[in-house]
Amino acid sequence: MPDRTDLIYAYDGSFEGLMCCVFESYTQKEIPGVIRPPGIQPSLFDTAKWIESDKHKADRVFNSIPLKISSQAQELVKLGFLTCAPDKELLIYHFLRLGFKYGSKVMTMLTNDTVCSLQKAVRYLTSESHRFKGFVRFSAYGEVLVAVIEPKNFVLPLLSLHFCDRYPNEAFMIYDKTHSAALIYQSQKAKLMFIDELTLPEVDNTEVEYRRLWKQFYQTIAIEGRNNPRCRMNLLPKRYWGQMTEFAKGDKEIISIDFL
Amino acid sequence: MNIDIYDKLTILSDSAKYDVACTSSGIDRSGKSGGIGNTAKAGICHSFSADGRCISLLKVLMTNVCIFDCKYCVNRVSNDLVRVGFTPTELAELTINFYRRNYIEGLFLSSGVIHSPNNTVEQMIKTLELLRNVYRFGGYIHVKAIPGADNELITRLGYLADRMSINIELPSQESLKLLAPNKTKESILRPMGLITSKIQESSTELVKFRHASKFVPAGQSTQLIVGATPDTDHKILTLTEGLYRKYHLKRVFFSAYMPVAEHTLLPSVDLKPPLLREHRLYQADWLLRFYGFEAKELLDEQNPNFNLQVDPKCNWALNHLEKFPLEINKAPYELLLRVPGIGVTSAKRILTARRSGPIDFSGLKKLGVVLKRAQYFITCKGKIMEGLKITSDGAIRALMAASPEYKFPSPHPEQLSLFNEPLLTREDVQQCLTGQI
């Protein structure tokens, strides 16, 4: 099989599309050097091969993973697609090649560069999503709860289960600003949709009051004699602060930010 | 005097903050339709305060009124403070509203002793019943058992909570007598034993009846104050180990003593809290719980306190060089865990990766092993790491075996030489391991 580093696959950016790239590579007996999602500027002379999404082909690849490799590998590939690894397409592609060659053993090849990088990217995804389980902050707009997040990985599918289980009787929305997507849960049903922009109305007095109470609790609970801004920064990096109630600059109080 | 919720919250969270435990771990429970809330086994941190501690639960006191006079406590009866209390309704409403906004994972409820221990516990039960039965709250609840309350009340409290704790605070009977005259070892250990036996009872009942209600399903914990009394690390760690074994506690927390009160029996208020000592105790606690260490391996009568320069595991390794170097591709899990720089996760990864072939040093790095520390104690495929300056036998062994004292450079002036290898001191080795050079 020729390993052509100049071969470029372009696909529609969907998971199905990526599975079709794998299908194409195996049927054509060729190895792409780049798998390009939409929205990336092609370089001057590149002639990318467009891979059309096809549910049937995608299913064939996806369903073969648990049979030829393992169901853990299938899970890893699914999660890998949600990560923010810049070369996630190639990582998944090469992981699958290894998997189809070595079978379930690929999951133990932790010192292999591809396996190691893919697992690392997935760990970043799952740990970020775990953090957001705590860092998401809802505001009540009437009966509806709304939260905005700015994650690096596409964590919404992972957060969905957790929050739907937590608030079965609420109506809520988590808006992912980075990926312009929203998780909407209403009358016991959740859906994921893409929304370009979100404008929120003013909040009412009850909401303002609870924000004030929470900020005060946040300030009070810290023990002054143990002040440790660097430790806080490690555990709660600043990029999360923007959407968190306790760091929002209120009318009167402004939280002192310790630069260190 | 008219005191609103804002002031109550300020006062009652300020008084509760010295309780270090803020974990929401130990139980997986899914949400119920018609209710609100679930719990996650690993626990979830919702924020981190300026002191770097996790905020997971709404940590407040029911009231800061207290009839006891424990010298180290801000709420002692002899302290001149504004005294307030939440009503069960106020507290339940606050908890639900914080929880809906995902500020918190649940409630951590403690209390000063108002009127009597029984009366206090009754107030707490009212609050929890409101949360569990009226609001159908399924989130995490950690509640403090009040020493001196009746068994029947403690039992009722335990069926409403996920975790229960009783703080031992002072690690010895003498210290207790001196600083907490209203408490005795007995008054603390008795309810602790009650909770332990109730938990065991409840788990055997669960085997028989699937829907039997659970008593303290996330287990019991306690807290020890470090540095208020002359008790040694050895004493604290042995007590900790005993609590894990005898009372099956889920966690023992340590709290570096913060001087909140001026008293002749206490360290001066200018004292810095012994944070590093507290950190070492936590490291040792981890070694007991996850690494298969025993307290007597880490400290003994001759060395009753932890070395502040080196972490307990490294210290153990330096004192047991005869067990090293360890061959990464052959060593069993229990021994891998004893290597500085290898933790539970990386040890498990080593076992997994070994199944597909031998591991070398670059492979170890990919598995997350901290080579800077581990390199002195391991071999890969029979070889030590390339370019390693200090081998784990020879140099270190000679240095360590000689005496626990450092080898100071000779006090006599020496002729300078270009090619002499500098004499390695224990300090050098320690610095190597702690990554200071």
Interface residues (C-beta under 8 A of the other chain):
Chain A: K105 M107 T108 M109 L110 T111 D113 C116 H130 R131 K133 G134 F135 V136 R137 F138 S139 A140 L145 A147 H162 D165 R166 Y167 P168 N169 E170 Q188 Y210 R212 L213 W214 Q216 F217 Y218 T220 I221 A222 I223 E224 G225 R226 N227 N228 P229 R230 C231 R232 N234 L235 L236 M244 T245 E246 D258
Chain B: I5 Y6 L9 T10 S13 D14 A16 K17 Y18 S30 G31 K32 S33 G34 G35 I36 G37 N38 A40 A42 I44 C45 H46 S47 F48 S49 A50 D51 G52 R53 C54 I55 S56 L58 K59 L94 N97 F98 R100 R101 N102 Y103 E105 A256 M258 K272 P273 L275 R349 T352 A353 R355 S356 G357 I359 D360 S362 G363 K366 L367
